């Protein structure tokens, strides 16, 4: 746990340095960036930011898998939505093979 926290601090510091050098912030605004800016404003402590990012990294796979499961169930239950999604994918991707 201590090693993981240390690594998380390193990653957050790297993100903080990257944010300080980018020209267009809007291209780099994600959850971690929002947390860093909240810390800069004094809304969060460094420990708050570290804990939020750590929890996001640990919990994300579980919550993502549950969310995807229910999303797939809903798509299967609503064939017109599925058809619309497939049309949009075909419009965007065209004849290219789908990739992750």
Secondary structure, DSSP 8 states (H G I E B T S, - for coil): -HHHHHHHHHHHHHHHHHHHH-S-GGGG--HHHHHHHHHHHTSS-HHHHHHHHHHHHHHHHHHHHHHHHHHHHHHHH-HHHHHHHHHHHHHHHTTS----
